[in-house]
């Protein structure tokens, strides 16, 4: 008897999303060899070796890398979900929750940020900061380490949580897997080095495209959260996010970073050294606000990012569950 896949089970499901968010809140993102993102990275490395072996190491090779990765991962995950659901629906749902849970990383993001705050000496603070940012940490003091963590939290709230949830709401399971394929490409080959300038172009640009709307929705979400959260300023989040988002490189990261600086009424970024060179001395935030990175700032940023991400989850659940016409249902 021929097997027919019921692809409707891949559509966004608010219960599955809530289960995944709860699991992330309880257990974080455990490190193990067969983690889907690690396997995705290993697959990318394999395809990269094959393509470079065929001398496809330019724009075309980078585009082929995306097509191969997307076809492989979206195909495998979706077929597996359908097959497991056909065998036993409960197992199929558990598999989908597991995939969703593996694609978001809110608790670990905060955990790394708080590790800076809890460091008992400067060396440990620098070591913890180096887990989040790719800049020279040996020249950073405690405040700069905390600021780096705060920037990372506000920026990665988009691609670590809001974007995966957004694409799940739009395209279901294939959408969230496709986003993580692009995100993995950006983090592994999306560099402007001689080796990856052309080969990594496709991944980097696609990452910009897929984060474009979520970054701006996160900005609006942060303004809303700041309106209700004690000690925050919704007016500054709105104005500083709008006026200063372009001060940092890239089309997307500045929205959440600038909005968070305004909301928490702290100045972020400041001098950043990379490879012994001062790459920027730009500050985000109101000039009359104190520099970020003081005691308690990291915890405020964690709370602010968590509430923003939970707001995003709530809105997605509302749209998918209560307003089916939003997704054309």
C-alpha positions in Angstrom: 0.0 0.0 0.0 1.4 3.4 -1.0 2.4 5.8 1.8 0.7 9.2 1.6 2.1 12.0 3.6 -0.3 14.2 5.5 1.6 17.5 5.3 -1.1 19.4 7.2 0.5 18.1 10.4 3.5 20.3 9.6 1.4 23.5 9.9 2.0 25.8 12.9 0.5 24.5 16.1 0.3 26.7 19.2 0.3 23.8 21.6 3.5 22.4 20.1 5.1 25.8 20.2 4.1 26.4 23.8 5.6 22.9 24.7 8.9 23.8 23.0 9.1 27.2 24.8 8.3 25.6 28.2 11.0 22.9 27.6 13.5 25.6 26.7 12.6 27.5 29.9 13.1 24.3 32.0 16.1 22.7 30.4 17.8 25.3 28.1 19.7 24.1 25.1 21.7 21.0 26.2 25.0 20.3 24.6 25.3 16.9 23.0 27.0 15.5 19.9 23.8 14.7 18.0 22.1 18.1 18.6 20.2 19.0 15.4 22.1 22.3 15.0 25.5 20.5 15.5 24.4 17.9 12.9 23.4 20.8 10.6 26.8 22.3 11.0 28.5 19.0 10.2 26.4 18.6 7.1 27.3 22.1 6.0 31.0 21.3 6.5 30.6 18.2 4.4 28.8 19.9 1.5 31.4 22.8 1.7 34.3 20.3 1.2 32.5 18.7 -1.7 31.7 22.0 -3.4 35.2 23.4 -2.9 36.6 20.1 -4.2 34.6 20.8 -7.4 36.0 24.3 -7.4 32.6 25.8 -6.7 33.9 28.2 -4.0 32.3 31.4 -5.3 28.8 32.9 -5.4 27.5 29.8 -7.3 29.0 27.4 -4.7 27.4 29.4 -1.9 24.0 29.3 -3.5 24.3 25.5 -4.2 25.3 25.1 -0.5 22.0 26.7 0.5 20.0 24.6 -1.9 21.7 21.3 -0.8 21.3 22.1 2.9 17.7 23.3 2.7 16.6 20.3 0.6 18.4 17.9 2.9 17.3 19.3 6.2 13.8 20.5 5.4 13.2 17.2 3.5 14.6 14.9 6.2 12.8 16.6 9.1 9.5 16.9 7.3 9.4 13.4 6.0 10.5 12.0 9.4 7.7 14.0 11.1 5.1 12.7 8.6 6.3 9.1 8.8 6.4 9.1 12.6 2.9 10.7 12.8 1.6 8.0 10.4 3.1 5.2 12.6 1.9 6.8 15.9 0.5 10.3 16.0 1.8 10.9 19.6 5.4 10.1 18.5 5.0 12.4 15.6 3.9 15.3 17.8 6.8 14.6 20.3 9.2 14.7 17.4 7.9 18.1 16.2 8.2 19.5 19.8 11.7 18.2 19.9 12.7 19.9 16.6 11.1 23.2 17.7 12.7 23.0 21.1 16.1 22.5 19.4 15.6 25.5 17.2 15.1 28.1 20.0 17.6 29.2 22.6 16.3 31.7 25.0 17.4 30.2 28.4 21.0 29.6 27.2 21.2 33.1 25.9 20.4 34.5 29.4 22.5 31.9 31.1 25.6 33.1 29.1 24.8 36.7 29.9 24.3 36.0 33.6 27.6 34.1 33.7 29.3 37.5 33.1 27.4 39.1 35.9 28.3 36.3 38.3 32.0 36.2 37.5 34.0 36.6 40.6 37.0 38.2 38.9 37.7 40.1 35.7 39.4 37.2 34.0 36.3 35.0 34.4 34.1 37.9 33.2 36.2 38.3 30.1 36.0 34.5 29.5 32.2 34.5 29.8 32.0 37.6 27.5 34.1 35.8 24.9 31.4 33.1 24.7 28.9 35.7 23.4 31.0 38.2 21.3 33.8 38.0 18.8 35.8 41.0 20.0 39.0 41.5 22.0 38.0 40.8 25.6 41.5 41.2 27.1 41.1 45.0 27.0 37.6 45.0 28.5 36.8 46.0 32.1 33.8 44.6 34.1 31.4 47.2 32.7 32.5 46.5 29.1 32.1 42.8 29.6 28.5 43.3 30.9 27.8 45.7 28.1 28.9 43.2 25.5 26.7 40.6 27.1 23.7 43.0 27.1 24.3 43.9 23.5 24.5 40.2 22.6 21.2 39.4 24.5 19.3 42.2 22.8 20.7 41.2 19.3 20.3 37.5 19.7 16.8 37.7 21.0 15.9 38.1 17.3 17.8 35.3 15.6 17.8 33.0 18.6 14.1 33.2 19.4 11.8 35.7 17.6 12.8 34.8 14.1 12.5 31.0 14.5 9.1 31.5 16.2 8.1 34.0 13.5 9.0 31.6 10.6 7.2 28.7 12.4 4.1 30.8 12.6 4.3 31.6 8.9 5.5 28.3 7.4 5.2 25.7 10.1 7.9 23.1 10.7 9.5 23.6 7.3 9.8 27.4 8.0 11.6 27.0 11.3 14.1 24.4 9.9 14.7 26.6 6.8 15.5 29.6 9.0 18.0 27.6 11.1 19.7 26.3 7.9 20.2 30.0 6.8 21.2 31.0 10.4 23.8 28.2 10.5 25.2 29.2 7.1 25.5 32.8 8.3 27.3 31.8 11.5 29.7 29.3 9.7 30.4 30.9 6.3 28.9 34.3 6.3 32.2 36.2 6.8 33.9 38.9 4.7 37.2 37.1 4.8 39.1 36.2 1.6 38.0 32.5 2.1 34.2 33.3 2.5 33.6 36.7 0.8 31.9 35.1 -2.2 31.1 31.6 -0.9 29.4 33.0 2.2 27.5 35.7 0.4 24.3 33.7 -0.1 24.0 32.6 3.5 24.7 36.1 4.9 22.2 37.9 2.6 19.5 35.3 3.2 20.0 35.7 6.9 19.5 39.4 6.5 16.3 38.8 4.5 14.8 36.2 7.0 15.6 38.4 10.0 14.3 41.6 8.4 10.7 41.5 9.6 11.4 39.8 12.9 14.0 42.4 13.8 11.5 45.2 13.3 8.7 43.3 15.1 11.1 42.8 18.0 11.8 46.5 18.1 8.0 47.2 18.4 7.7 44.5 21.0 10.4 46.0 23.1 8.6 49.4 23.0 5.5 47.7 24.2 7.3 45.8 27.0 9.1 49.0 28.0 5.7 50.7 28.4 4.7 48.2 31.1 8.0 47.3 32.7 9.1 49.2 35.8 12.2 51.4 35.3 11.9 51.3 31.5 11.1 54.1 29.0 8.9 53.2 26.1 9.4 56.7 24.6 13.2 56.3 24.6 12.9 52.7 23.2 10.7 54.0 20.4 12.8 57.1 19.5 16.3 55.6 20.0 15.4 52.4 18.2 14.1 54.5 15.2 17.0 57.0 15.1 20.0 54.9 16.1 19.4 51.4 14.6 21.6 52.2 11.6 24.6 53.1 13.8 25.7 49.4 14.1 26.7 47.3 11.1 24.0 45.2 9.4 20.4 45.9 8.5 18.8 44.2 11.4 20.8 43.9 14.6 20.6 47.7 15.4 16.8 47.7 15.9 16.7 45.5 19.0 20.1 46.8 20.4 19.1 50.5 20.1 15.6 49.9 21.4 16.9 47.9 24.4 19.4 50.7 25.2 16.6 53.3 25.1 14.2 51.1 27.1 16.6 50.3 29.9 18.0 53.9 29.8 21.5 52.7 29.5 24.1 53.5 26.8 25.5 50.4 25.1 28.3 49.4 22.7 31.1 52.0 23.2 34.7 51.2 22.3 35.1 47.8 20.6 38.5 46.3 19.8 39.0 43.5 17.3 42.3 42.0 16.4 44.1 44.8 18.2 42.2 47.5 16.2 39.5 49.9 17.4 36.6 49.0 15.1 34.0 51.3 16.6 33.5 53.9 19.3 29.8 54.4 18.8 27.4 54.6 21.7 23.8 53.6 21.4 21.3 55.3 23.8 20.4 58.7 25.2 23.5 60.8 25.8 22.2 61.8 29.2 21.8 58.2 30.4 24.6 56.4 32.2 26.9 53.9 30.5 25.5 50.3 30.6 27.3 47.5 32.4 26.8 48.5 36.0 25.7 46.1 38.7 22.1 44.9 38.0 22.1 46.0 34.4 22.5 42.4 33.0 19.6 41.1 35.1 17.4 43.9 33.9 18.4 43.1 30.3 17.7 39.4 30.8 14.3 40.1 32.3 13.5 42.6 29.5 14.5 40.1 26.7 12.6 37.2 28.3 9.4 39.3 28.6 9.8 40.5 25.0 10.3 36.9 23.7 7.3 35.7 25.8 5.3 38.5 24.3 6.3 37.3 20.8 5.2 33.8 21.7 1.9 35.0 23.0 1.2 37.0 19.9 2.1 34.0 17.6 -0.1 31.7 19.6 -2.9 34.3 19.4 -2.5 34.6 15.7 -2.2 30.9 14.9 -4.8 29.7 17.4 -7.5 32.4 17.6 -7.1 34.3 14.3 -6.6 31.6 11.6 -7.3 34.0 8.8 -4.0 35.7 9.6 -2.2 32.8 8.1 -4.9 32.2 5.5 -6.5 29.3 7.3 
